[in-house]
Amino acid sequence: MKNYTNMNNLKKYGNPPFSLAVIHGGPGAPGEMAPVARELSVFGGVLEPLQTAVTIEEQVRELKEILEGHGDLPVTLIGFSWGAMLSFIFTARHPHLVKKLILIGSGPYEEKYAARIKKTRINRLGKEDLENFVCLTETLDDPSAKNLNETLCNFGKLMSKTDTYDPLPYEDEVLECNYESFKGVWEEASELRSRGKLLKIGKEIHCPVVAIHGDYDPHPFEGVKEPLSRTLKDFKFFLLEKCGHQPWIEKEAKEKFYSLLRNEI
């Protein structure tokens, strides 16, 4: 029996008040946080906003409208991957709407760490998968190519091979892959990071911030821990052993991850 209400760009889990919100990544991968939302709904109502906008400003505005319309404010924001960075930006812009920020598998906040992601992934691929990686990457870099949403989904499935340590059987719950959102938002985010603006806006965050990261995640944990430790006033960092990008599907880390999350919400 499902325990959520489905709207066009929002799912609700559990019963009100809705004081938790889980923010998916991608950009353009709505639905991937559903397992976490279900798990946490035992402890209180959970919102799962589904990003539809194709720019950072629009995604911030969209999230604000959802939280103000359905959340018990201020909320605890739990962002994953790109969703962690979006939650970081949102909290800096609207600090009165967020009482706590939890970042899971976040991308790095300084450009010097970013190149390591691709290098780590390539080093983990076999010959056939590497050829597929090159082909998919070239297609995604060509806006005139056809079936880009499908290509993005295939790229995500390939990256799951490089990004997981020892995954449990799991269902991919991404509802759709949105190339337009992926391309538009990520280009903006990369520019913010490379110019130092992403980290700079963190000075506007005054609530407690917690980062949870897997030691096998291709996104280097140092790129989260070190910059945010220097920037945020109230920051805690947890590194999970034998854990990839999505802690909730990892055999060795799932229980510890949820234990940490329950303690922090």
N, C-alpha and C positions, 0 to 999 in steps of 0.2 A: 504494500500500500504506500503510495507516494505521500510524503509529508510536506509538499511544497505547493505554492501557488505560482503559476506561470503567466507572466505578462509579456508584452512585446520585447521589452529590454530589461526585464527584472524577474528574478525568481525569489520567492519568499519561502523560507524553511522554518518549521516549528511555529511557535505561537508568539504574539506580541508580548512585551515590547521588543522591537527589533533594534537591539543595541550593538550588533555585530554586522560587519559587511565584509565579504570576501571579494577581492578584485583580481580578475583573471589577467593573464599575460597575452603574449603574441608578439606585438599587437595583432589583434584580429583572430583570437582563439577563444571565443566565448564558450562557456560551459565547462572548462577544464577544472574549475574550482568546486564543482558540484560535490565530489566526495568529501571535501573538507567542510563544506556547508552542512551536509547531512550529519556528519560526525558532531559538529559543534551545536547543532540544533537541539540536541538533548539538554544543553545547558542554557538555552535561550534562543529567542528569535534571530534568524540570520537572513540578511539580504545578499543576493548575488546579482549585482548589476551586470548587464551584458553590454559591452561597449559597441556602439554603432557609429560613432563619429570618426572622422578621418584626420583630425588635427588634434594636437595636445590641448589647445584652448577649448575646443568643442568637447573633448572628452572630460575635461575638468568641469565645464558647465553642465554637461549631461549628468555627471556623477553628483554634482551639487543639487540638481533638481530631484534626483532620485532620493538622496539622503534626506533632503528637506521635506520631501513629500511622503516618505515612508519610514524614516528612521526615528529612533528614540535618541535625540541629540543631547550631547555629543556622543558619537559612536566610537567604537574601536574598529579601526581599518586594518584588514589583514590582506596585504598585497603580495602576489606571487609574480616573480620574473619581471616582465614589463609592468605588470600591475603593481609591483612594489615601488617602482620608480614613479608611476603615475600617482600612487598614494602619497609618496614623498612630496611631489609637486603640489598635489591637492592640499595636503596638510599645511604646507608653507603659505599657500594662497588663502586658505580658509581655516585658520587655527582654531577658531571658536566652534567648529563643527566636529573636531576630532579630539577625543580624550586620550587615546593611545594609538600608536602606529606600530604594526608588526610587519616586518619585511621578510619574505621567504624566498630564498634563491634569487635575490636581486641581482641585476646587472651591476657592473662596477660604476663608481661615481667619478672616476678620473680616467682620462683617455689613455694614460700610459698602461693601464691594465687591460684595455679592451682587446688588443691584438692577440692576447693569449688565448682567448676563447676559441677562435677559429683554428689556431695552431694545435691546441689540445684536441679538438674534435677530429682534425685531419689525422693526427697521430694515432687515433683510436679506430680508424676505419681500415678495413681490408681493401684489397685492390678493386673488387667489383663495386663495393659501396663508395669508394673514393671516386671512381669514375662517375657514378650516379650523383655524388655530391657536386662535382664540377659541373655536370650537365644541369642540374637543378638550380645551382647558383647562377649560372649564366642566363638561364631562362628568367629567373626572378629579377635579374638586373636589366632585362629587356622589356620595358613597358608595353611594347607593341606585340609581344608574344600572346598566344591564345591560351585559354584555360589556366589563367594565373592563380585563381583560387584553388584549383585542384593541384597545381604545382606546389603551392604553399603548404597544402595538407601533406603531400608526399615528402616535402622537405622536413616537416615536423616529425613525421613517422621515422625518417632516417635519423634525425637528431636524437630521437628517443634511444637509439642504439648507443650513441656516444655519451648520452647524458645520464644514464642509469648505471648503478653499481650492481645490484642484485635484485631486480624487480620481482614483486609478487605478480601473479596473474591479475590483470586489471582491464577494465573497459575504457576505451578512449571516449570521453564524454564531450569532446569539442563538438559544438552544434554545427559550426560552419567555419570555413577559413576565409578571411576577408583580406585579399591582397591590397586593396586600396587603402585600408586602414593600416596594414603592416608597413607599406611603403611610405605613406605620408607621415605617420606618427614617428616611425623610427628614424627617418631622415632629420626631422626636427630635433628629436631626442639626442641624436649623435652630435648635432651641431651645438646644442646646449652644453653637452658634456665636454666637447673638445674646446669650447671657449671658457670653460670654468664656471659657467652660469648655473649649471645643475647643482653643483655643490654649494655655491654661494647662496642660493635661495634657502638652503637648509638652515641658515641662521635665523630664519623666521619661524622655525619649528620649536615650540616650547613644551610640548607634551612628552611623556616618556616614549622612547623608541626602542624596539627590540628587533634584532636581526637573527634569523635562524638560517643556517647555511650548511650544505653537505660538503664534506671534504673531497668528494669525487666530482662535484659539480664543475663543469668546464668554466663557468663564470668564476674567476678567482676570488676566493673569500677575502683576500687581502684588499681587493678593490672596493669592498664594502666596509670591512672592519676598520682599516686605517683612516680613510678619509672621513668617515662618519664619527669616529672617535675624536677627531680633531674639531669637528664642526658642531656636533650636537651637545647640549648641556646634560641630558639625561639619556644615556645610551648603554644598552647591554647587547652583547654578542654571544651567540651559542653556535659552536661548530659540532655537527653530527658526524661521527665516524661511520665509514662504510656506507655512505649516503650520497646519492646523486642529486640531480636538479629538483626532483619532486619527492620530498621526504615521505609523503603519505603512501607511496607505492613501494618503498624500499623495505625488503625483508628484515634487514638488520637495524633499521632506524625508525620504522613506522611507530612503534609503541613509544619510544622516547620522544619522538616528534610531537605526538598528540599529548603526551604528558606535559611537555614544555608549554605547548599551546594552551592547554587547559589552565595551567598555573599562571600564565601571563594575561589571560582574558579576565 
